[in-house]
Amino acid sequence: MQSTTFTGRETTSFSFPKFNQNRLQLSTNLTFTGNSTVSQGALQVTPNSGNNFSTYLANQAGRVFYSTPFVLWAAAANSNASSVVADGRRVASFSNGFAAVELDTMKQPYDPDGNHIGLDVNDVRSSSATCPLAALGIELAPGDTGASDGSNFVWVDYDGAARRLQAYISPNGTKPSAAALNASLDLSAVVAARDAYFGFSASTGTDDYQLNCVKMWNMTVEVLHDDDDDDRLPKKLSG
């Protein structure tokens, strides 16, 4: 982890340009739960296997998160709790609330389609904001990747002063000028504990499943201290 000061603000960041270590080595910085592991140079949030799909890929769920928490605001925490279950498969269970950007490949009655990005707040239903991705030329889980490996790049920026989250997605490493997701979000009203964790969560179904891999991860967070203003949220948070 690296700390930097710019324009009077201190930031901390970490970077995983690739995951070429084994799970034991990565466990120094990352926590793996459920069926998550690391193989083939990527975090496999759910298993990646060439063996029998119905045995190794169906009904899997996992989480990988950075083991060190980050202070999101200086004020005392609000009381908030949530335990989420979706379609019989536990996607997330966080006692202190959560906010997540989802990449959804399974259409539910409350979804716009089976290929969208959305903001989940204490619920796997993206009631806050969604964006279908077909119009952007992006397919999250293509049946035939052709010359591509089916990977996409995602940038998530949070502005604490504006209480706003923006998410960008592209099939290449160039960040788009326009956000696919632009939503109002006050993290202090969602996450009860001001010390919060960042990471990934994924699950697969019985008849429909896909690979959920993270090939690289960069994160930058503004450092907040106990003597900061009580109502202050991080000015910038990106990953």
Summary of the structure (lengths in Angstrom):
residues: 239
radius of gyration: 17.8
end to end distance: 13.9
largest distance: 55.0
contacts: 669
relative contact order: 0.24
helix: 6%
strand: 39%
